[in-house]
Amino acid sequence: MPGIVRHSYYAPVTPLSYRWITDAVFGRDRYHPWEEAETYTLFPVEVRPSIVLTYSVHKNGAALSRESQNMIVPGDYGLYAIGKNTISFHPFSIIEEGVKENSPLLSAKASLTAPIIQQALDRDRQCIFSGVVPSCGSDALVATWVFPPFLGYEASCVTFRTIASMLIFSAILIIPNKLSNDDPWLENKYYQDPDACDLRDLMVVENVVSGRKDIVTLFWENKLGVDVEDDYRIILFEGSESLTSGVPLKSHMILVDGPYRPSDRFLRLHFQQCLAVSVGRGDVMEDYHEQEIENFMEELGVYDGEIDTRDPRWSTPLGSHVHAYLIRQKMAEKSVILCIFL
């Protein structure tokens, strides 16, 4: 579903939203610049249901001016540009699982080491996202990479396929997939011969942050990031319900100046990934596997007309969507009949 990034703590003004989108794309592709970076446009859109959990997108207002200082009203926004490609991204946590499965040697080589973890904990001495100083087990600090070393082939020449519409001047439909890279040889080298890859520039304490476990989990899932360009403002894209402590997030990351503080370079790479993942969320396939919806409808008797309204599956979330679809279908049929008689 096309949409602007959303979060609970900070309502972006229009120029900031344009910068976030441009940073997520243009800033990560040094050799294939995004030609639409200065010309793409955000429009408010209406997302209309069609069949079960399938939607069409329609413009629903004037374009958002890049110069406007108004805060963006919560809602759905489509990015319109000329082009044919789509983008797709997974969070670091999902990519990590793929690395563990496909290249255990790379996963092991890129793992956080005990000395680096201790360095980060000694440096921070508090949750750098909330300011909480650990006093008991529930407040214990944990550490994580900012930008994962197993994606080192992305760090030096990070590429990001052009965001564009599926059809000319049509709203984007983004389906989560994987990080893209225009150097498959280097990526294959990482997976097939990790011992030959030099990860030393990434395996450093400057590429590590520490904090409460619930916050660090969101950070690793790219649901929370830090906008370096906005004075290290903490942006929570989603997941506020999983924050278990009563202590709220700070508005800005707590950083102590020194030679080993978290690197702006790595924080930017992480935030760009957060933007890409956040904009790319919302596809129905995140919740349902291929053919699962059709099989569900077939089991409920939708296709053969043998519907049992007593089936408890009608009370499930998917069952309610199927029921709503059937009601829309009936209303459309009655509308057609009425038009014919008129």
Salt bridges, closest charged atoms under 4 A:
ASP23 OD2 - ARG19 NH1 3.11
ASP29 OD1 - HIS32 ND1 3.56
GLU46 OE1 - ARG48 NE 3.33
ASP76 OD1 - ARG6 NH2 3.30
GLU97 OE2 - LYS100 NZ 3.96
ASP124 OD1 - ARG123 NE 2.77
ASP182 OD2 - HIS32 ND1 3.37
ASP182 OD1 - ARG161 NH1 3.39
GLU187 OE2 - LYS178 NZ 3.75
ASP198 OD2 - ARG200 NH2 2.77
ASP214 OD2 - ARG212 NH2 2.90
GLU221 OE1 - LYS223 NZ 3.37
ASP227 OD2 - ARG19 NH2 2.76
GLU229 OE2 - ARG268 NE 2.41
ASP230 OD2 - ARG233 NE 2.90
GLU238 OE2 - ARG281 NE 2.55
ASP257 OD1 - ARG261 NH1 3.23
ASP264 OD1 - ARG261 NH2 3.29
GLU299 OE1 - ARG313 NH1 2.89
ASP308 OD1 - ARG310 NE 3.24
ASP311 OD2 - ARG313 NH2 2.84
